[in-house]
């Protein structure tokens, strides 16, 4: 083999390595969340062009982030919904916050030795659709420049939940609050609204509205529906609930005041069946390898 042939093959090998190499954090610290009470949940996170920090999330949350799959479409051991970890990581020079999901996937596979596979499974779902009379809410104007924002722009979010309600600050004026018998979403897309709604229902919600843009949706709930929805959301988040609270979910009817509230905005939820991706956890360490 000539020197030229060796050089060409070497270049091909280097190119293949670069193409196959996944983004990864330069360095990452993973520690159990010491301040994550089992009767409440709080999470806070931020990304910049150099740092990624997030605290109070479960392993299932991190899997959802890394693999871009909804929480209720992850199948694995029960503890991934209860054990919470804090992650502090440094991003490699030249990387962007929008690469964090891929870096999270690499981190889970390296430090927790996570192994997964995907399956297609048909689920009973709710389809979020526009009612026959059309949408009854006006689009909310986006902040100037958000659509063209630099991927390096720092991003911050907070999430809090307890028996008093749930609060999400999604940044750029987008937020969600569920408290005091009221459902309130500000400046959210229909896809985000569907994701929020399924926290409180017994099946996934699929956005089939075909509507673009961001909207405000807010309405009151009956005290009975509010309590049942809060219990369902807490259970989905892996919180420890009393036997009485869990029994309240058995055979509980669909929350009529939720459906009525959506109807006032020209939206409806219809029972439907749809094939969805399921991420199956084949194996995972309960404690990560050393920092």
N, C-alpha and C positions, 0 to 999 in steps of 0.2 A: 504494500500500500504506500503510495507516494505521500510526501509531506502535504501536498495540496489536498489530497483526499482526506487525510487525517484532520486537517484544518476545517474542511467543509463539514465533516461529520461532527466535529466538536461544536461548531456553530449551531448545527441542527439540534444537538443535545441541549445546549444552553437555551436556545429558543423554546424548546419543548418544556424545559424546567420553568422558565419564566411564565409561559402560558398556563401551566398547571399549578403554579404556586398561588395559594389563596392568601388574601390579606390576613394579617395577624397583628395583634397588639405587640408593641415592642417589648413591654413588660407589663405584667398584670398581677395584682394582689387580690386574692379571694378569701374572705373571712365570713364566718357565720354572723348573721344579724343578731347582735346581742340585745338590741332595743326593739325587737319586733314582737309585741304581745300577741298572744293567740286570739284575743277577743277583738282585735282591731288590726288594721293594716295601714301602713303609711310608706310611701315610696317617693324618692326624689332622685332626679338624675340630671346630668348635664353633659354636653359634648362641646368641644371646641376643636381648633385645629391641632391641639397638642394633648388634650386630656379627655378621658371618658370616666365618669364617676356615676355610680348608681347604687342605691341602697334599699333594702327591704323587700326585694322581689324573690319569688320562689324559683326553683329550677325550671318549673313549667313555664313561668314568665320568660325566663331567659331563652328557653328552647323556642318559644313562640316568636321572640324577637329575632333569634338567629336564623330560623328556618322559614320565617314568614308564613306561619300557619296559626290559625285561631286556637285559643286555649282548649275549647271543647273538641278540637280535632287532633288532640295529642293523647295517645294511649301509652300509659307507662305505670310504674309502681306508684302506690298511693302517696309515698313520702315526697314525691316531686311537687306536690301541691301544698306541702306544709313547711318544708325546710327552706329557710330564707337565707340569702347571702348578700354581702356587700362586695362590689367589685370596683377597684380603682385601677385604671390602666393608662398607659402612655401610648399615644398613636405614633406610628412611624413618621418620620419627616416626609412631607409631601402627600400624606394621606388625607382623606376627607371624612367628615362625620357620616356621610351617606354610605361609607364602607364599613361602618361599625357592625351592622348585622352579619356580614361575612366574617368579620373578626370574632364576633361572639360565637359563631358556629365553630370556628377553628379552636377557640378557647375551650368550649364545651367538649370537643372531641379530644383535645390534648390533655386537659387537666381533670376532667371527669370521665375520660375514656368512653364518651358517649358513642353508642352505635345504634343506628336507626335504619328503618326502611319505610317506604311509602306504599300505601294501598289506596285503592278507590273503594269507597263504601257508600251505599245509598242511605241517606238519613231522612227522617221526617224533619222538615224545616218550615219556617215561616218565610213567605216571600213578601218583602216590602215593596208595595206597588203604589202608583198614583191612582186615586179613586176616579170613578167615571167622570165626575164633575171637574176634574183637573186640580192642579196644585193650588192651594189657597194661602200661600205665603210668598212674599217677595224675596228675591235673592239679596243677600247681604254683600255689599261691596267689599272686595278684598283690600287689604292694606296696600298702598302703592309699592310696587317693586317686589312683592312677595313671590309672584310667579317667576320672576327673573333673579331671585335671591341667590347669592353665591353659596355653593355647597359647603364652604368653609365657615359660614355664619354660625356662631355658637347657638346651641339649642338647649333649652331647659324645660323640664316638665315636673309636675308634682302630682301625687295621687294620695288621697287620704280616705280611709273608710272605717266606720265603726257603727255602733248601734244608733248613732245620731245621723248617719247618712254617708254619702259618698261624694267626693269632690275631685275633679280632674282639671288641671290647668294645662292645656295643650299648646300654649304659646300663640303669639300673633292674634290675641283676642279671642281665640277659640277655647271654650271651656264647657264643662258639664257638671251639673249639681243635681243631686238626688237627696233631698232632705225636706223635713216638715211637710210631708204628704204632697210633694211637688217634684215634677220631672222638668228639668230646664237645660236645654242644650243651646249654646250660642256659637254662631259662625261655624257650623259643622257641615260636611258633605253628607250626602245620603248614604254613602258607604260607611262613613263614621257613625252615623245615626243607627244604621243597622247593627253595627258592631256593639254599640252601647246598649241597644234594646235587648240583645241576646243575653246580656248579663242577668236579666230579670225574668227570662222565660225558660221553659223546659226544653227548648230545641233551638238550633242555630237559626239565625236570620240572614237571608240572602237579599242583597240589594238588587231588585229588578225594576227600579223606577226609571232608569235611563235618563235621569236628571243630573245635570252638571251644576257646579257652583256651590256656594255655602249658604246656609239658612239658619234662622233662629226658630226653635221649636220648644214651646213651654206650655205646660198645662198642669192642673191639679189632679190628684189621685184620691180615691177614697181611702180612709185610714186602713181598712181591711186589705185592700190591694197593695198599699204602700208597705205594710208590714210583711206580707207574703213575698213581695218582690225583693225587699231588703234581705230577708232570710235566704232567698234563692241566690242572690248575688254574693252574700257572705259565704255560703256553702261552696259556690264555684271558686271563690278566692282561697279556699282551703282553711277557713277559720273554724275553730271548734265551736259547735253550736250545741245547745241543750237538747235533750231528747224531746222536750215539749215543742221546741222550735222546729225540729226536724219532722215531727209528726204533723205539724201544720202544713207541710208541703205535700203530704200524702193525699192524693185525690183532689188537690186544690184546683179550683176552676181557673180558667184564663182570666187575667185581670181586666175586667170590663172597662174600668175607667181609663186604663191605658189605651185600649182600642178606641174608645170614645174620644180621648184627647187627640190621638193621631188623626182621627176622622175630621176634626175641626181644621186641620191643616191640609186636607185633601189627600191623606195617606191612609193606607190600610195594610193589615197583615193577613195573609191568606195561607191556610194550611197547604203544604206542598211537599213533594218528595224530590230530592236532587242528589246526584252523586257528588261527593266531596272528597278531597284528599284527606287522608289520615296519616299522621306521622306516628309510627309505632316505635317505642323505645325498646330495643332488643336487650341492651345492657347499659349500665351506668354505675359509676362509683358513687357511694353516698357521701364520701368526703373527697375533696379534690386533692391532687398531688401537691406537694409543698410549694409555697410561694418562692 
